[in-house]
Each structure stands twice: as C-alpha cells, then as structure tokens.
Amino acid sequence: MQAARMFISRNAVLRLLLPVAAGIVAHDAVPQWWLPAALALLAAIALATAAAVNRSARASLSIRKYHIVAPTLAAAAVGWCSAWVAAPMQLDLHTLNGKVALARIETVQLHEKSMTMEMTLLRGRVRNWASDCMGARIMVSTRGCDYDLRAGDVMAWTLDLVPIENLKNPDEMDYAKHLHRKGMKYRQHLDLRGLKKVGRSATLATVAFNLRQQLQHGVMASGMTPQAQQLVVAMLLGNSDLIARESRDAFSLSGVAHVLALSGLHVAIIALMLWFLLFPLDYIGARKLRLIVTMVLLVMYDLLTGLSPSVVRATVMMCFAMLSMIIYRKSSLLNSLFAAALVILVFSPFSLYGVGFQLSFITVGALIVFYQNFNVKLPQRKLLKWLCTTLLTSLVAMLSTLMLTAYYFNTVSFSSLLSNVVILPVMPVLMLLGACAILFVWLGADVPLLDSALDVLASVINNEVEWFASLPMAKNDVYVTWVAVVVYYCILLLVCLWLYNKNVKFMLAAAIVFIIGIAHGIVVDYGTPRKGLVVFNSYNSTPIIYFNGSEALLWVPDVPNDFDLQAFKRQHRAFLAHYGIDSIVLADSAGAQMPGGVVKHGCAHLQGKSMIAAGKGRWKHFTSDKKVKFDLAVVTKGFHSDVSTLKSLVSCDTVILSGGMFGDDNSAIERECKEQKFPYYNIRSSGAYIIMSK
C-alpha cells in the first residue's frame, strides 16, 4: 500500500486520470444526469469542509490526506460529462424518416460496387430540424459508386434510418457498440441515385481526410509494386485496409502487426526525421524554435493521419518532453504518458474501450516501468547492447500485451522476440524513403530509383514476415475470456512486485491467483458444448455449420460453389477458437459428410435434425403425394415462391428465415408466416439459430 501511495505521489497526473476513467465507465452503468450532479455537489462539500477545517497548521496537517477527495470527485464528474457529450445522439426515427435531410460527408470508403460514408447531419428542409438532430453522426452505404464525392461534400436525400445492430452471431465482435462509441447509432442503405450533392461545407477534419486520400491515391498510382505501395500507405498514412487479409494475418502471427498500425514507434521516427531536417535552426541559435516547429509539424501529422489514440499518445508525450526542454524542466516519462491518456480521454472518452488505446498505453507503460525500476546490466559492446535491448524490449512488450492480444484477436505469437530484431531495423529506412516518395507524389514527380528501393525493402519485409509466420511459435484460434485476462495481469503485477521487493507474500498471492485461473479454465472447458448446429446471420449468404469435437461441416446452400472459406474462418475466428474447431469441410453442390452429419442435394441431417434449403436448387422435387417431413426448412435468398407453396410441400417444425435474404423479401415472408400461423425463426431480427449439446 505504501508503494502504491509513493507511485501515485510521484505521478500526480494519475490522481486525475483514474477518476476520469472511472467516470467514463460509470456513464455506461448509470447514464442518468443526477450522477455527475451528485459528484459535483460532493466535491463542493468536500472543498468547503476542507476550507472550514483548515484554520491552523495542525488542522491543515490532520486533513492533508483528504485533500484528494474533492479533485477526485470532480474528475469523475468530468469523465462522466465527457462520455455524455461524446455519446451518439438519440433520434426520433418516427418523426425524421421520410423527410429530406442535409448532411456533410466526413469520411468516404469506396468498394467495388458500393460506398460507405460517415456523415454529420447539418439541417433539414423541415421546421425545427436543427434543434432536433443537427450534429448527429450516421453511417450511409450505397449501391453504386461515385468517385467524384469527397469529404466535405453536402448531400441531400430522403431519410430512412434504422438503428445499427449486431448480426447476433455467437462470439462475434460487438460492432454496434464499437460504432456507438464512435458517435454513430443509425445507418441507412440506399441506391446512389437517391443521393444528391447540393454544396460543400469543408472542415479541418475533412480537408485532412481529402489530403490523406489524395496522397494515398498518388502512392497507389506510382511505379512501386503493390506490396511497397500498401506498406508505405499503412506506415505513413495510417491506412492498413489496403493490405490483403492474408498478409495482415501473417504480420500478426509473426508478432509484428504493430508495424502496420501507426504507433509511437512510427511517430518517434517521424519526429527524428523532422528534427534532423530542422538542424539549420541550431546554427542561428534558434534551438527553441526548432523544438516548437517540430511540435507543430507533429500535430499537423496527427491531423493528417486521423488522430488515432496511439499517435496522439506519442505526440503528447513528445510535446511534454520538448516543452520541458524549452522551459528547462525535467519531465517524467510516466507523468507524460498519463497526461497523454488524460488528454485523449477528456476529448475522446470512448477511446478507453478501444483495443489500440489499451495496447498502446499498456505497452509503453510496461516498458517505462521496467527500465526505470529494474537495473538490467547490458553488454558494453554497441552491437550486443543493441541486440539485448531489442530482445528485452520485445519480451516486455510481448508479456505486457500477450493475453490482451489473445482476447481481442484470438492470436498468440512468441516469434516476436526474433522477428522484431530482424524487421525493426528496416522500418526507419522504409519510412524515410516512403516519406520522400509521398513528398514527390505531392509535388507530382516520379522517381523510379526511389520506387525500386522501396520495392526491395517491401519484398524483404514481406518475405521475413511470411517466414516467421510459418514457425510453430505462432498460433491462431486461441480463445481467452475476460476473467483469464484479469487473472493474467494480476499474476504479472504480483510477480513484478516480488522481483522488485523480494517479498515472498507476492509470490504466494500470485500462486493463489494462478490456481483461481486454472479453476476458471476447467469450469469454462467443462461447460463448453462439444457438438452443435449454428445457422449464421450473414448479409449475403446462409452459412450453416455443424461441429462435432474439433471437426466441422459447413453448408452454404445459396452459394455452394462460390463461398470464401478463409474469409469465413477469419470472420468467425473467436467462435472456432471457443469450440475448438480445427478443421472445416465445405460442402459443395455434390454434398459432403462427416461423423454425425451429412449434406446432399439441398438436404441435410445435422445435429439430429433433418433440414431442407428452400431457395436455389431443386427443393420442390422432394415432394410426392404426401408432404416431406423435415425438422427445419431454411429459406434462403434464392427463394422465389411463397409460404403457401412451402407449407403445401414441406411439413416442418420451424421455418428459418435467412439473414442473407433481401430486406423486403425477408419482411414479406415473415408476414406470410404470421398470417398462416406457420412456425418461423427470423435470423435477421433474432440472430443466429443455435442448437448445442455436450
């Protein structure tokens, strides 16, 4: 306890950071306005009480330890209020839908035959519009693309918003909550012809986004190979979406996924490059100006790359360090780290729940604590010292994020200890040459020699990544619960305290927590079903999976010969890891089978249930003078009939309406089922259809 007090006293910003974070969490639990009001009132009472009691030196000394109460309560109230301000606006869809709206495009992503845009509602062509929903963020997707649209364009269309909801598949990411924490609660999908551009309303954010897109398009149109183009865009412009999913998986398995995401390492390299380019200012005695210009350029780079938490964290830390040099004050690395977290949480409170925020601050915090508190003796020779420092840094970073990475990404990699030693030295060179390439793109120049050098570096990095990813030190499909994450970090903290204090009590506590973790793992493993049938909710298909132990049979009746199995594995990696599924057999048009399951000619017998797919295919040919009896009838997007026909031909206990059907078809068939009292289960509204057994 005494060590904790000393740690907090040395890092005063932590006294504000912790209650602000607690206030943000409290907003989710208690969203009522009375909570921050009560906290502010209690803070005022504590402050008034301290002022009333503080009438002598002895009284001041006696209440000194309670001085923290008022700022703690006030900081918690600030955290709650910041979360309330950042929360998505609640809209009355019954009032708004059907009316013409105006909205500014904030970001736009072009796909092969569609677009996705984040928009901010500005005003509408109806009375009292501005007071109702002005400033609300929504997501709009379109059928068709308009390559001339840019961020800042003002669009008009007729609203038909719906709430953003999850697909409700087992073990899926909570995508709806992710978008809510980005300020978006509603979406709309419409034909591109329904959108009309009516003007522009540019902001600093949209200007930065358009510049980033312009530079990105310039890089992608350059003479570099696609591998080099993708790495330059990811490492310098912060967009890793262009990298193929297989390549991203390889980077993750090799333990160097951080290379693709803008982080403190990238910002540090950029800062060193800027510092070096500004060296002439030292010769005219303007060292402080050199520091100020470097800070300004770093902030501009943050704006250009989208203000991700890891980049902002690194920039704030560097700015604190540079400010301390300007005013001749010694800066604390941990205090700077906590100050960066405080700045981010006050202005972007829901970053607290972001995996990038958590991994970034945990990694940097662990490295600072390790090097400040553990006196590690390193070799004197420069090469050996660099090698040992890199290995130690990789080890600390890996241990500090191992379980959190497994929890979020279902991946564990131990090869990062070696891969970072090999790949990190190439990074600064590639970033330096990439920055030069982006500069030439901006100037409209083409330098073939520079492109060739980047091609070689990108090829080296990708070959090394693929080799490390092939080693048995990396594993996909690892399932970890949040309890296991808490247990892991408790053990890690207790072991570090034992190494620092050599007190056996910490090791005993770590052993107890370890036993609790083992017991939890046994309970989870015992409660996990070994067999199951799941009809997934998907936008464009109807995946049906039957698993028995580590083997699974996947049947997609509406696209039997054109289904991307690898994409399905990536999308449902957590599900496969949770139930220990190692191999999947994909049923084609000829069918497939495994112990306990068979698929053939549009029918299946899975998990003890007989099923027929009513959609594409020859499902009507299963009829005779009598109805064919099935337990389940799955209506897919290829269904071009009506419920009356289905009911006359098939006798079943439940009709399952696929989420892959078009929305209008899904609603129409659901209405027919209700009218004819035909038992049904609508996957689109109720989520995946699941049957599990031990």
C-alpha angles and dihedrals in degrees: 000000000000090000090052091051091050091048092052093044091054091048103044095173088068088070088066099033097059097051091044089054090046090052091053091052090046090057090065092048099040111021093170117118094232092075098068089039090054091047092050091047092050090048090052091048091049091049093048091047092051090049091049095048095041097086100121141028091253092050091047090053093048094055097036094105090056095057089092093064098078098047090043093055092043092050091051089052090050090051091051092048093048089053090048092052092048095046115108116264118258110234131196099232094185089062099039104040113095094030128107115255136192119215138170119232109237098177133001129197120193120212130181096275104359146043134223119204135181108215139185117216110233107177139318137228091250134086119275091007097136095055092049107049112350109141097023114142118225137173118235125188125186141200102237133019135258108195092191095065116105138181109277095039114130114226132193126205142138112275122239100158125176128187116265108249137174123252087240095227119155115275093358125151114265093246094166092057089045090057092042088058088052088056099259123119103155137051141183133199117202144151114277089238088066091065122081127188110226104168147311134281106177123192132183090262094051092046090052091047093051092048090050090050091048092052091045092052089048092053092046090051094049127102094261122113116261090253092056093044092052094048093048092049092046097045099041107023098034099237113124094161091096092063113095115255091239090056092048089051089052091052089049094049092048091053098243101100087124088072090070096048120068107249143153091288091058092045091049090053091048090049092052090049091051092045091052094047090053095053093114088072089068091060092059093047095255100126092139090051088052089056093046094049090048090053093048092049091048091053090049089051089052090054091047093053097046104262098271113187095245092051093045090048092053093044094050091049092050092046090053090050092049092046090053088054091050094051094035095243127139112242128212114227093211092047089051090049092050091046090053090051091048093051092049094047095048093052098029106023098171090062083086088078095045118111091220092055093048097046093043097051095039092052096047093042092051092050093049094048092046097051094041098048106029116066101215116187111221129191118267097229111095097227094048091043091053091047093050092045091051092048092047092047091049091048094050092045092048095048092045094054104025098103096036090053090049090049095051102031104023089231133119122190128181094171090083089089090069102025093059091053090054102037105035095067089058093051100076091049092050092046093049093050090041091054089052090049091051090049091052090046089054090050091047095243129134121213110185093187091056091048091051092051091051090048091056093048093047091049091050092050094047093047091050092047092050091049094050091045090056092058118102089239091086128067135185127203099045115159118209128172125216089248089059089051092053091046092050095052092045090054092045092051093047093049091050090050089051092050090050100042102022089222112153091210090074092055091048090051090049090052091051092049089047091054089049089052092050091049091050091050091052091050092049092047092048092050095048113104116238097203131039152148122222128180102197126217108238134163098229109018145023110243112191116188129188118188132188113182111314095341127083139185117213120201121185104178097182095052105022097157102030106053125126104226094181091054089051090052092050094046094049099034093127092052092049091048093047093056096035096243109169104165132034127195112206114214113224129193090287091055133234141228144203134173106306096006139073134174122192137155098347094315133092143184108211132159089357091303126116111220138186126194110223104199132063115011134041102309092136090060091070090077129103134158088306130048116262111243118227132163093219134021114196113204109205134187091272091066108122100170138069137261093254091061092045091049092049094051105034131047110201141154096229137014112213115207110210121233088220092071120103111267096245092048091048093052093045094051091046089055091049092051090052093048094049094039091237109161110245144168117208109209093191093063101026103036131234119351106239135187116176134178138172 
